[in-house]
Amino acid sequence: MEKTAQHFDLLIIGGGMVGASLACALGNQPLRIGVIEAVPLRSSSQPSYDDRSIALAFGARKIFEGMGLWQQIEAIVTPIKKIHVSDRGHFGTTRMDAAREGYPALGYVVENRELGQRFAEQLTSLPNIELICPAQLKNFTINADCAEVVVERDGRVETLTSKLIVGADGGRSVVRQLAGISYSSDDYNQSAVIANVTPSKDHRNVAYERFTDSGPLALLPMSRGRCSLVWTVNRDRVDEVMGWDDKTFLTQLQQRFGMRLGVLQKVGRRNAYPLALVRADEQIRPRLALIGNAAHVLHPIAGQGFNLGIRDVAALAEVIVGAKEEEIGALSVLTRYDQWRKRDQDCIAGLTDGLVRIFSNQITPLVIGRNSGLLAMDMIPPLKRALMRQTMGLAGKLPRLARGIPLS
């Protein structure tokens, strides 16, 4: 006898941070939700939960508050109370201070693995969520009344049906590929070298963003006196940088960063990731939506990637819950999500891309202009405040979750 296909209201393809966030946001809603993930729950091979740390914007905190998750997350984060932005070898500097602007923090740094554990604990406690993992997405078909999703699990091929598919499966999205959605990709010819570094001086919850001739270098405050390093290097030098022993690496990094944190004493395991601006040409179709890196991959400058994705989650969750009598997979419903997110996505993609290009260029008039801009930003509070609100995820029409308000 042929097995009857399981039916879901929503199938989320990808159980990383963005996909897990959407499932948690819709927990306890009258929706049957399946999360399809290629690796086992809490697996070390889940790329979202590797050795990297991420900077959560203050707006991400509000979203997690609305989801009822912030209390669990707060115990594992390190607050960013100040940000210091500088251009190596030049006069431009900008400083941002949370207390001066009336916020408890400008953002928070958290290790991906720690955050992944909190998501796993929440997902397994929600009765309306089924974790379909490990399972491989093989194909899907969009029909008038539902989407049919073919997965392989435990060596068996299964067909699931759903009112809506959400692709949350990262920058190399299989969902995007199977849907035939084209995308633009602009290679920066750079790689981000990631590691944890221990300086001799207390970081005092200050995040440093330093622009260099090869690209931006960031040191973000972490627990136990450590800093999370994101060092952008030209692609043709990444093998050399990764091949240095720890002493050489720290010496070279010290020359680039300076002595604001004293002597850089210790470095942890290093990883390198190629950098590009990737944007899907479409992020909705009938019964299909893309969120997070499946829709947009950004340069890590200013730490906007995950924060843009979590704002996708907040908007899509509200649109789904607000659909009421409409089918949640209807194009009319998903268009509301697409239109809601377009301005923020365009703004942040343009901001990060512009910063990379302006600060990687050593043409003298441009160097003078950008340093004058940094000084102006420091001296004109309304200008600085507008930029802060945008990068903190507090600008524009905010979803309920982004205001810290539960969906129901």
C-alpha positions as CSV (number, residue, x, y, z in Angstrom):
1,M,0.0,0.0,0.0
2,E,1.3,3.5,-0.9
3,K,2.1,5.6,2.1
4,T,-0.1,8.8,2.4
5,A,2.0,12.0,2.1
6,Q,2.4,14.0,5.3
7,H,0.8,17.4,5.0
8,F,2.2,20.6,6.6
9,D,1.1,24.2,6.6
10,L,4.7,25.3,6.3
11,L,7.9,23.5,5.4
12,I,11.1,25.4,6.2
13,I,14.1,24.1,4.2
14,G,17.2,24.8,6.3
15,G,17.5,24.5,10.1
16,G,20.3,27.0,10.6
17,M,19.9,30.2,12.5
18,V,17.5,31.9,10.2
19,G,15.3,28.8,9.5
20,A,15.3,27.9,13.2
21,S,14.3,31.5,14.1
22,L,11.3,31.4,11.8
23,A,10.2,28.1,13.3
24,C,10.6,29.5,16.8
25,A,8.7,32.7,15.8
26,L,5.7,30.6,14.7
27,G,5.9,28.2,17.6
28,N,2.5,27.7,19.3
29,Q,0.7,29.1,16.3
30,P,-2.1,26.9,14.8
31,L,0.2,25.8,12.1
32,R,1.9,22.4,11.4
33,I,5.5,23.2,10.6
34,G,8.2,21.0,9.4
35,V,11.9,21.9,9.4
36,I,14.0,20.0,6.9
37,E,17.7,20.0,7.6
38,A,20.5,18.0,6.0
39,V,22.4,17.3,9.3
40,P,21.3,16.0,12.7
41,L,20.0,18.4,15.3
42,R,22.9,20.0,17.2
43,S,25.4,18.5,14.8
44,S,28.9,20.1,14.6
45,S,28.6,19.9,10.8
46,Q,25.7,22.4,10.7
47,P,27.5,25.3,9.0
48,S,25.4,27.9,10.8
49,Y,26.7,26.7,14.1
50,D,30.4,26.6,13.5
51,D,33.3,28.3,15.3
52,R,32.2,31.8,14.2
53,S,30.6,34.4,16.3
54,I,28.0,36.9,15.1
55,A,27.0,40.4,16.2
56,L,23.3,40.6,17.0
57,A,22.0,44.1,16.4
58,F,19.9,45.7,19.2
59,G,16.9,45.1,16.8
60,A,17.6,41.4,16.8
61,R,17.4,41.4,20.6
62,K,13.9,43.0,20.3
63,I,12.9,40.2,17.9
64,F,14.1,37.5,20.3
65,E,12.2,39.3,23.1
66,G,9.0,39.1,21.0
67,M,9.7,35.4,20.4
68,G,10.2,34.8,24.1
69,L,13.8,33.6,23.5
70,W,15.9,36.5,24.8
71,Q,16.0,35.3,28.4
72,Q,17.7,32.1,27.3
73,I,20.0,34.0,24.9
74,E,21.0,36.9,27.2
75,A,23.1,34.6,29.4
76,I,25.4,33.7,26.5
77,V,26.0,37.1,24.9
78,T,28.6,39.9,25.4
79,P,27.1,43.4,25.0
80,I,28.7,45.9,22.7
81,K,28.5,49.2,24.6
82,K,30.7,51.3,22.3
83,I,31.9,51.1,18.7
84,H,35.1,52.7,17.4
85,V,35.5,53.2,13.6
86,S,38.8,54.3,12.1
87,D,40.7,54.4,8.8
88,R,44.2,53.0,9.2
89,G,46.9,55.6,8.6
90,H,44.4,58.4,8.2
91,F,42.6,61.0,10.4
92,G,39.0,59.9,10.2
93,T,37.3,58.4,13.3
94,T,33.8,57.9,14.5
95,R,32.6,56.7,17.9
96,M,29.2,55.4,19.0
97,D,28.1,55.0,22.6
98,A,25.0,53.1,23.7
99,A,24.6,54.9,27.0
100,R,24.8,58.3,25.2
101,E,22.0,57.2,22.9
102,G,19.9,55.7,25.6
103,Y,20.3,52.0,24.8
104,P,21.6,49.3,27.1
105,A,23.8,48.1,24.2
106,L,24.4,48.8,20.6
107,G,24.5,45.0,19.9
108,Y,25.6,41.7,21.3
109,V,28.2,39.1,20.3
110,V,27.4,35.5,20.6
111,E,29.1,32.3,19.5
112,N,27.2,30.5,16.8
113,R,27.3,27.1,18.6
114,E,25.9,28.5,21.8
115,L,23.0,30.2,19.9
116,G,22.4,27.0,18.0
117,Q,21.9,25.0,21.2
118,R,19.3,27.5,22.4
119,F,17.4,27.1,19.1
120,A,17.6,23.3,19.4
121,E,16.2,23.4,22.9
122,Q,13.3,25.7,21.9
123,L,12.5,23.7,18.7
124,T,12.3,20.4,20.5
125,S,9.9,21.9,23.0
126,L,7.3,23.2,20.5
127,P,4.5,20.8,19.8
128,N,3.6,22.2,16.4
129,I,7.1,21.7,14.9
130,E,8.4,18.5,13.4
131,L,12.2,18.3,12.9
132,I,12.8,16.3,9.6
133,C,16.5,15.7,9.9
134,P,18.9,14.5,8.7
135,A,17.1,14.7,5.4
136,Q,18.1,15.8,1.9
137,L,15.8,17.9,-0.2
138,K,15.7,16.2,-3.6
139,N,13.0,18.1,-5.5
140,F,9.7,20.0,-5.1
141,T,6.8,20.9,-7.3
142,I,4.4,23.8,-7.0
143,N,0.8,22.9,-7.6
144,A,-2.3,25.0,-7.5
145,D,-3.5,23.6,-4.1
146,C,-0.1,22.7,-2.5
147,A,3.6,22.2,-2.9
148,E,4.9,18.7,-3.1
149,V,8.4,18.3,-1.5
150,V,10.5,15.2,-2.1
151,V,13.1,14.3,0.6
152,E,15.4,11.5,1.3
153,R,15.5,10.4,4.9
154,D,17.1,7.2,6.3
155,G,17.7,5.9,2.8
156,R,13.9,6.3,1.9
157,V,12.4,8.8,-0.4
158,E,9.3,10.5,1.0
159,T,6.9,13.1,-0.5
160,L,5.6,15.8,1.8
161,T,3.0,18.4,1.0
162,S,2.7,21.9,2.2
163,K,0.8,25.2,1.7
164,L,4.1,27.1,1.7
165,I,7.8,26.3,1.3
166,V,10.4,28.7,2.8
167,G,14.0,28.5,1.6
168,A,16.3,29.2,4.5
169,D,19.1,27.1,3.2
170,G,21.9,29.6,2.9
171,G,23.9,31.3,0.2
172,R,24.1,28.2,-2.0
173,S,20.4,27.6,-1.6
174,V,19.2,24.3,-3.1
175,V,15.6,25.7,-3.0
176,R,16.7,28.7,-5.1
177,Q,18.4,26.4,-7.5
178,L,15.6,23.9,-7.9
179,A,13.1,26.8,-8.4
180,G,15.3,28.1,-11.2
181,I,15.5,31.5,-9.5
182,S,18.4,33.5,-11.0
183,Y,20.7,35.7,-8.9
184,S,23.4,38.3,-9.2
185,S,26.8,37.7,-7.7
186,D,29.5,40.4,-7.3
187,D,32.8,38.8,-6.1
188,Y,34.8,41.1,-3.9
189,N,38.0,39.1,-4.5
190,Q,38.4,39.0,-0.8
191,S,38.1,36.4,2.0
192,A,37.2,36.9,5.6
193,V,39.7,35.3,8.0
194,I,37.8,34.4,11.2
195,A,39.3,33.6,14.6
196,N,39.1,34.4,18.3
197,V,41.9,36.6,19.7
198,T,42.9,37.3,23.3
199,P,44.4,40.8,23.9
200,S,46.4,41.9,26.9
201,K,44.0,44.8,27.7
202,D,40.3,44.5,28.7
203,H,38.1,45.2,25.6
204,R,35.6,47.0,27.9
205,N,32.8,46.0,25.6
206,V,34.1,48.1,22.8
207,A,33.8,46.9,19.2
208,Y,36.5,48.1,16.7
209,E,36.0,48.4,13.0
210,R,39.2,49.4,11.3
211,F,39.4,50.0,7.5
212,T,42.7,49.0,5.9
213,D,44.0,49.0,2.3
214,S,42.9,45.3,1.8
215,G,39.5,45.7,3.4
216,P,37.9,46.1,6.9
217,L,39.2,44.5,10.1
218,A,36.8,44.0,13.0
219,L,37.5,43.0,16.6
220,L,34.3,42.4,18.6
221,P,34.1,41.9,22.4
222,M,33.5,38.4,23.6
223,S,33.4,36.5,26.9
224,R,36.5,35.7,29.0
225,G,38.4,38.7,27.7
226,R,38.5,37.4,24.1
227,C,37.6,39.2,20.9
228,S,36.0,37.8,17.7
229,L,38.2,38.7,14.7
230,V,36.9,39.2,11.2
231,W,40.0,40.2,9.0
232,T,39.3,40.9,5.4
233,V,42.3,40.0,3.1
234,N,42.7,40.0,-0.6
235,R,41.9,36.6,-2.1
236,D,45.4,36.1,-3.5
237,R,46.8,36.4,0.0
238,V,44.5,34.2,1.9
239,D,46.6,31.0,1.6
240,E,49.6,33.0,2.9
241,V,47.7,34.4,5.9
242,M,46.2,31.0,6.7
243,G,49.7,29.4,6.5
244,W,51.3,31.7,9.0
245,D,52.1,30.2,12.4
246,D,50.3,31.8,15.4
247,K,53.2,34.2,16.3
248,T,53.5,35.5,12.7
249,F,49.7,35.9,12.4
250,L,49.5,37.9,15.6
251,T,52.4,40.1,14.6
252,Q,50.9,40.9,11.3
253,L,47.5,41.5,12.8
254,Q,49.0,43.8,15.4
255,Q,50.6,45.9,12.7
256,R,47.2,46.2,11.0
257,F,45.1,46.9,14.1
258,G,47.5,48.9,16.3
259,M,47.8,48.9,20.1
260,R,44.3,50.0,21.3
261,L,43.9,46.6,23.0
262,G,47.5,46.2,24.0
263,V,49.5,43.2,22.8
264,L,47.5,40.5,21.0
265,Q,48.6,37.4,22.9
266,K,46.7,34.4,21.6
267,V,44.7,33.3,18.6
268,G,42.4,30.4,18.2
269,R,41.6,28.2,15.3
270,R,41.4,30.1,12.0
271,N,38.9,29.7,9.1
272,A,38.6,31.6,5.9
273,Y,35.5,32.3,3.8
274,P,35.2,33.9,0.3
275,L,33.2,37.1,0.2
276,A,30.7,38.2,-2.4
277,L,27.4,40.2,-2.7
278,V,24.7,37.8,-3.8
279,R,21.1,38.8,-4.3
280,A,18.3,36.6,-5.6
281,D,16.4,38.2,-8.5
282,E,13.1,37.0,-6.9
283,Q,12.4,36.1,-3.3
284,I,8.8,35.0,-3.7
285,R,6.7,32.9,-6.0
286,P,3.3,31.2,-5.4
287,R,3.8,28.9,-2.3
288,L,7.5,29.8,-2.1
289,A,9.6,32.4,-0.2
290,L,13.3,32.9,0.3
291,I,14.7,34.4,3.5
292,G,18.2,35.1,4.9
293,N,21.2,34.2,2.9
294,A,19.1,32.3,0.4
295,A,17.8,35.7,-0.7
296,H,20.8,37.9,0.0
297,V,24.5,37.3,1.1
298,L,26.4,40.4,2.3
299,H,29.9,41.4,3.0
300,P,30.5,41.0,6.8
301,I,31.4,44.7,7.2
302,A,29.2,46.2,9.9
303,G,27.9,42.8,10.8
304,Q,24.6,43.0,9.0
305,G,24.1,39.6,7.4
306,F,22.2,37.6,10.1
307,N,20.5,40.8,11.3
308,L,19.0,41.3,7.9
309,G,17.9,37.7,7.8
310,I,16.2,37.9,11.3
311,R,14.3,40.9,10.1
312,D,13.1,38.8,7.1
313,V,11.9,36.3,9.7
314,A,10.0,38.9,11.7
315,A,8.2,40.3,8.7
316,L,7.4,36.9,7.1
317,A,6.1,35.5,10.4
318,E,3.7,38.5,10.8
319,V,2.5,38.2,7.2
320,I,1.8,34.5,7.7
321,V,0.0,35.0,11.0
322,G,-2.0,37.9,9.5
323,A,-3.1,35.9,6.4
324,K,-6.2,34.8,8.3
325,E,-8.7,33.5,5.7
326,E,-6.1,33.7,2.8
327,E,-3.9,30.8,1.9
328,I,-0.5,31.5,3.5
329,G,1.2,30.4,0.2
330,A,-0.9,32.8,-1.9
331,L,1.1,35.2,-4.0
332,S,-1.0,38.1,-2.6
333,V,0.1,37.2,0.9
334,L,3.8,36.7,0.0
335,T,3.8,39.9,-2.0
336,R,3.2,41.8,1.3
337,Y,6.4,40.2,2.7
338,D,8.4,41.0,-0.4
339,Q,7.3,44.7,-0.5
340,W,7.8,45.1,3.2
341,R,11.4,43.8,3.1
342,K,12.6,45.4,-0.2
343,R,13.6,48.8,1.2
344,D,15.5,47.5,4.1
345,Q,17.3,44.9,2.0
346,D,18.2,47.4,-0.7
347,C,19.4,49.9,1.9
348,I,21.6,47.5,3.8
349,A,23.0,45.9,0.7
350,G,23.9,49.3,-0.7
351,L,25.4,50.5,2.6
352,T,27.7,47.5,3.1
353,D,28.7,47.3,-0.6
354,G,29.4,51.0,-0.7
355,L,31.6,50.9,2.5
356,V,33.7,48.1,1.1
357,R,34.3,49.9,-2.2
358,I,35.0,53.3,-0.7
359,F,37.3,52.1,2.1
360,S,39.2,49.7,-0.1
361,N,40.1,52.4,-2.6
362,Q,43.4,54.4,-2.1
363,I,42.8,57.2,-4.5
364,T,43.7,60.4,-2.6
365,P,40.5,62.4,-3.2
366,L,38.4,59.4,-2.1
367,V,40.6,58.9,1.0
368,I,40.2,62.6,2.0
369,G,36.4,62.4,1.3
370,R,35.8,59.3,3.4
371,N,37.8,60.5,6.3
372,S,36.0,63.8,6.2
373,G,32.8,61.7,6.2
374,L,33.9,59.8,9.3
375,L,34.6,63.1,11.1
376,A,31.3,64.6,10.0
377,M,29.5,61.5,11.3
378,D,31.2,62.0,14.6
379,M,30.3,65.7,14.8
380,I,26.7,65.7,13.6
381,P,24.6,63.7,16.0
382,P,21.4,63.5,13.8
383,L,23.5,61.9,11.0
384,K,25.1,59.5,13.4
385,R,21.8,58.6,15.0
386,A,20.1,57.9,11.6
387,L,22.9,55.5,10.6
388,M,22.8,53.8,14.0
389,R,19.1,53.2,13.8
390,Q,19.4,51.7,10.4
391,T,22.3,49.3,11.3
392,M,20.6,48.5,14.7
393,G,17.5,47.3,12.8
394,L,15.3,50.1,14.3
395,A,14.4,52.1,11.1
396,G,11.3,51.9,8.9
397,K,8.1,50.1,9.5
398,L,8.9,47.5,12.1
399,P,7.1,44.2,12.5
400,R,5.5,43.3,15.9
401,L,8.4,41.1,16.8
402,A,10.9,43.8,16.0
403,R,9.1,46.0,18.5
404,G,9.4,43.2,21.1
405,I,5.7,42.3,20.8
406,P,4.6,38.7,20.5
407,L,2.8,37.7,17.4
408,S,-0.3,36.5,19.3
